[in-house]
């Protein structure tokens, strides 16, 4: 998150991806920061990375309905 404060978004995407990958198969509690993270990944990351995390969060709706907030606030990935 600190990298986004100094506008190093592409570098932040690398760390967001790395950190999320570490807990990819864990049960996560919803946190509003996930929306911000996903929007940064959308704007500054590769489409494949955005797709991966969009659908990962989308699938989490099955155990935590709060994840629907992410789906409502973030664009569905468009194939490039």
C-alpha positions, 0 to 999 in steps of 0.5 A: 500500500505504501507504494501506491502512496508514492505513485509507484503503481506498477511496482505495487501491482507486483507486490499485491499479486505476490501477497494475494498469491500467498493466500490464494487458497485461504478463506479470507474475510472481506475487507474494503481495501480489496476494491482499491487493490483490484482497481490498481491491478486493473489500471496498472497490471496485466489483464491476466493478473486482473482477471485472475483476482477478479474471478478469485474474489468473485468465487469467494461470494459463495462463502462471504456475501460481502465479496459482492461489493467488489464485483459491483465496484469493479469491471468484469475483465474484458479479453484483450 
